[in-house]
Amino acid sequence: MNKLCIQCGQSVRGRSDKMFCSMSCKNDYNYKNRATTKSDVKTIDDLLHRNRIILMTLMGDSKKETFDKMILTRAKFRFEFHTGHYINKEGKTYWLVYDYAWMAFSDQKILVVRKSM
C-alpha cells in the first residue's frame, strides 16, 4: 500500500503512520491550518473586546447600572459573545465579558455589574 503526502500528494516512504513526504510539507500544512485557526480566534477575541469596551464606556465609574437593551443593541453589543456565565443562588444567569457581567431583567432591561478586582 503506497501512502500519499496529505500536503502535496507525493509518495510517502517510511513508517506506516507517516503522513508527509518531507519536513517542508509538514511545516507548510501546519502553517496553513494554524493561520486559519488564528484568524477565527482573533475575530472572536475582537468581538469580546468590543463588547467589553461598550460595557466599560456605558458604566463609567459605576459598579452597577441598569440599561435599556436598545442602548446596548445600538452600540452594536453582541449578546451571543461572552467569556462565561454564572448562575446565582436564585437561579438567575449572569453572562460574563471579562471583568463585567450582565443579566437580562426583562426583554427591555439589562443589569450590568463590574466585578471588583
C-alpha positions in Angstrom: 0.0 0.0 0.0 1.5 3.3 -1.1 0.5 6.3 1.1 0.4 9.8 -0.3 1.5 13.0 1.3 -1.5 14.9 2.6 0.1 18.2 1.6 1.5 17.6 -1.9 0.2 14.2 -3.0 3.7 12.6 -3.5 4.5 9.1 -2.3 5.4 8.8 1.4 8.1 6.4 2.5 8.8 5.2 6.0 6.6 4.3 8.9 3.0 3.2 8.3 1.6 6.2 10.2 3.7 8.8 8.4 1.6 11.5 6.7 4.1 13.8 4.9 6.8 13.2 2.4 9.1 15.8 3.9 9.5 18.3 6.8 8.8 21.1 4.3 5.3 19.6 3.5 4.6 19.0 7.2 5.6 22.7 8.0 3.5 24.1 5.1 0.5 22.0 6.1 0.6 23.0 9.8 1.3 26.7 9.0 -1.8 26.9 6.8 -4.0 25.2 9.4 -2.7 27.4 12.2 -3.3 30.6 10.2 -7.0 29.7 9.7 -7.4 28.9 13.4 -5.7 32.1 14.5 -8.0 34.1 12.2 -11.1 32.6 13.7 -9.8 33.1 17.3 -8.8 36.7 16.5 -12.3 37.5 15.1 -14.0 36.2 18.3 -11.4 37.9 20.6 -12.1 41.2 18.8 -15.8 40.8 19.3 -15.3 40.1 23.0 -13.0 43.1 23.4 -15.6 45.3 21.6 -18.3 44.1 24.0 -16.1 44.9 27.0 -15.3 48.4 25.6 -19.1 49.0 25.1 -19.8 48.0 28.7 -16.9 50.0 30.1 -17.9 53.1 28.2 -21.6 52.8 29.4 -20.6 52.0 33.0 -18.1 54.8 33.6 -17.1 54.6 37.2 -20.2 52.8 38.4 -20.1 49.3 39.8 -23.8 48.5 38.9 -26.1 50.0 36.4 -29.4 49.2 34.6 -29.7 49.9 30.9 -32.4 49.6 28.2 -31.4 46.7 25.9 -31.8 49.0 23.0 -28.9 51.1 24.2 -26.6 48.1 24.0 -28.1 47.0 20.7 -27.5 50.4 19.2 -23.9 50.3 20.4 -23.6 47.0 18.5 -23.1 44.9 21.6 -23.2 41.2 20.6 -25.1 39.4 23.3 -24.1 35.9 21.9 -20.4 36.5 22.6 -19.3 36.2 26.2 -16.4 34.7 28.2 -18.5 32.7 30.6 -21.6 32.6 32.7 -22.5 32.4 36.4 -25.8 31.2 37.9 -26.5 32.9 41.3 -28.4 31.3 44.2 -31.8 32.5 42.9 -31.1 30.7 39.6 -30.5 33.8 37.5 -27.8 33.7 34.9 -25.2 36.4 34.6 -23.2 36.5 31.3 -19.6 37.4 31.7 -17.5 39.6 29.4 -14.1 39.6 31.1 -14.5 41.8 34.2 -18.1 42.7 33.5 -21.3 40.7 33.9 -24.8 41.4 32.5 -28.2 39.9 33.2 -31.5 40.4 31.5 -34.2 41.6 33.8 -36.8 41.5 31.1 -36.9 41.8 27.3 -36.1 45.5 27.7 -33.8 45.9 30.8 -30.2 44.7 31.3 -28.3 44.9 34.6 -24.6 45.4 34.2 -22.2 44.8 37.0 -18.4 45.3 37.2 -16.5 42.7 39.1 -14.2 44.2 41.7 -10.6 43.1 41.4 
